[in-house]
Amino acid sequence: MDKLQTEFDITSLLNVDNEVDYEVNGYLDVKYAGNKTLKNHPSKLKICIKSYHEKIWINLTLDFKFESACSRCLSENMLTKQNNFEIGFYKDDENDYDIDLNTEIIDVTPLISEVILNEMKLQYLCKLECKGLCSDCGKNQNIKVCKHPKKNLKESPFSSLTELDL
């Protein structure tokens, strides 16, 4: 499978009001905060680029899957997302995405990156009731609850420092 195409020909939009549509499939290679897209799960991009007077409008729909690790139990989960994104740029002005609109080829990689990163959470939970990992043995408490003897919670975690000979 090929990498997702992110560069598109807009020669028909340079001096006239017009629109072009593209639909492409391919893999994405994105890793962010315990999340990652996988090469064996293709993404689908539909993009419509319109030229109207002094402005270029880009409307994209991205279907993609990514794997995310739960922040509590570290289990890997596959998530499927579909996101729409529309933005307008003035042809002669600079833009925050560093997209050059006065060339024959436009690269929408910054827009795709924003769509993906907005969906990938810094702290993902597999379920609201996730019990996480055991603090003693590290086992996933969602699968099997450990039967360790309870520690004295009133004792300070720093009390063992009093035994040091300084």
C-alpha positions as CSV (number, residue, x, y, z in Angstrom):
1,M,0.0,0.0,0.0
2,D,1.2,3.5,-0.8
3,K,1.5,6.5,1.4
4,L,-1.5,8.8,1.3
5,Q,-1.3,11.4,-1.4
6,T,-1.2,14.9,0.0
7,E,-0.2,17.0,-3.1
8,F,-2.9,18.0,-5.6
9,D,-2.8,19.8,-8.9
10,I,-4.7,23.1,-8.8
11,T,-3.6,24.6,-12.2
12,S,-7.3,24.9,-13.2
13,L,-7.9,27.1,-10.2
14,L,-5.1,29.7,-10.6
15,N,-6.9,32.4,-12.5
16,V,-10.5,31.4,-12.7
17,D,-13.4,30.4,-10.4
18,N,-13.5,26.6,-10.5
19,E,-13.4,23.6,-8.3
20,V,-11.5,20.2,-8.3
21,D,-12.3,17.1,-6.4
22,Y,-10.0,14.2,-5.5
23,E,-10.5,11.0,-3.6
24,V,-7.4,9.0,-2.6
25,N,-6.5,6.0,-0.3
26,G,-3.2,5.2,1.4
27,Y,-1.5,4.8,4.7
28,L,-0.5,7.6,7.1
29,D,2.5,7.5,9.4
30,V,1.7,9.6,12.5
31,K,2.8,9.0,16.1
32,Y,1.6,11.3,18.9
33,A,1.4,10.8,22.7
34,G,1.0,7.0,22.7
35,N,-1.2,7.0,19.6
36,K,-0.1,5.8,16.1
37,T,-1.6,5.2,12.7
38,L,-0.9,1.8,11.2
39,K,0.3,1.0,7.7
40,N,-2.0,-1.9,7.3
41,H,-5.1,0.2,7.9
42,P,-5.6,2.5,4.9
43,S,-7.0,6.0,5.3
44,K,-9.4,7.6,2.8
45,L,-9.2,11.3,1.9
46,K,-11.9,13.2,-0.1
47,I,-10.9,16.7,-0.9
48,C,-12.7,19.5,-2.7
49,I,-10.7,22.6,-3.6
50,K,-12.6,25.6,-4.8
51,S,-11.4,28.9,-6.2
52,Y,-13.8,31.8,-5.7
53,H,-12.7,35.4,-6.4
54,E,-9.6,36.0,-4.2
55,K,-10.1,33.0,-2.0
56,I,-9.3,29.2,-2.1
57,W,-11.6,27.0,-0.1
58,I,-10.4,23.6,1.0
59,N,-12.9,21.0,2.3
60,L,-11.5,17.6,3.2
61,T,-13.0,14.5,4.8
62,L,-10.6,12.1,6.3
63,D,-11.5,8.5,7.4
64,F,-8.7,6.9,9.4
65,K,-7.9,4.4,12.1
66,F,-5.3,4.6,14.8
67,E,-4.1,2.6,17.8
68,S,-4.2,4.2,21.2
69,A,-2.8,3.1,24.5
70,C,-5.1,3.5,27.6
71,S,-3.5,5.9,30.1
72,R,-4.5,3.7,33.0
73,C,-4.1,0.1,31.9
74,L,-1.9,0.5,28.9
75,S,-4.1,-1.8,26.7
76,E,-4.0,-1.0,23.0
77,N,-7.3,-0.1,21.3
78,M,-8.1,0.5,17.6
79,L,-10.1,3.7,17.0
80,T,-11.9,4.6,13.8
81,K,-12.5,8.3,13.1
82,Q,-14.1,10.4,10.4
83,N,-13.5,14.1,10.4
84,N,-14.5,17.0,8.1
85,F,-12.4,20.1,7.9
86,E,-13.0,23.3,5.9
87,I,-10.9,26.4,5.7
88,G,-10.5,29.4,3.4
89,F,-7.3,31.1,2.4
90,Y,-6.8,34.4,0.5
91,K,-4.7,33.7,-2.5
92,D,-2.2,36.5,-2.0
93,D,-1.9,36.4,1.8
94,E,0.3,34.3,4.0
95,N,-1.4,31.7,6.1
96,D,-0.8,29.8,9.3
97,Y,-0.4,26.5,7.5
98,D,2.4,27.6,5.2
99,I,0.5,26.5,2.1
100,D,1.5,28.2,-1.1
101,L,-1.6,28.9,-3.2
102,N,0.2,30.5,-6.2
103,T,1.8,27.3,-7.4
104,E,0.4,24.5,-9.6
105,I,0.6,21.9,-6.8
106,I,-0.8,22.4,-3.3
107,D,0.3,20.3,-0.4
108,V,-2.4,19.8,2.3
109,T,-0.2,17.8,4.7
110,P,-0.5,20.5,7.5
111,L,-4.3,20.3,7.3
112,I,-4.4,16.5,7.5
113,S,-1.9,16.6,10.4
114,E,-4.2,19.0,12.3
115,V,-7.3,16.8,11.7
116,I,-5.4,13.7,13.0
117,L,-3.8,15.4,16.0
118,N,-7.2,16.9,17.0
119,E,-8.6,13.3,17.3
120,M,-5.6,11.8,19.1
121,K,-6.0,12.4,22.8
122,L,-3.1,13.0,25.2
123,Q,-4.8,10.8,27.8
124,Y,-7.0,8.2,26.3
125,L,-9.1,5.8,28.5
126,C,-10.3,2.5,27.2
127,K,-13.5,2.9,29.3
128,L,-14.6,5.2,32.0
129,E,-14.5,2.5,34.7
130,C,-10.9,1.4,33.8
131,K,-9.2,0.2,36.9
132,G,-5.7,0.6,35.6
133,L,-2.6,-1.4,36.7
134,C,-1.9,-2.8,40.1
135,S,0.6,-0.6,41.9
136,D,2.3,-3.7,43.5
137,C,2.6,-6.2,40.6
138,G,1.7,-4.2,37.5
139,K,-1.1,-6.5,36.3
140,N,-4.1,-5.1,34.5
141,Q,-6.9,-4.8,37.1
142,N,-9.6,-4.9,34.4
143,I,-8.7,-8.6,33.6
144,K,-8.0,-9.9,37.1
145,V,-8.1,-8.0,40.4
146,C,-5.1,-8.7,42.6
147,K,-5.5,-9.9,46.2
148,H,-2.5,-8.2,47.8
149,P,-2.6,-7.4,51.5
150,K,-3.7,-3.8,52.1
151,K,-1.0,-1.4,53.1
152,N,-1.3,1.0,56.0
153,L,-2.6,4.0,54.2
154,K,-2.2,6.3,57.2
155,E,1.5,5.7,57.2
156,S,3.4,8.4,55.2
157,P,5.2,7.1,52.1
158,F,8.2,9.0,53.4
159,S,8.3,7.3,56.8
160,S,11.0,4.9,55.7
161,L,13.3,7.8,55.3
162,T,13.5,8.2,59.1
163,E,15.5,4.9,59.3
164,L,18.3,6.4,57.3
165,D,21.5,7.3,59.2
166,L,22.4,10.8,58.0
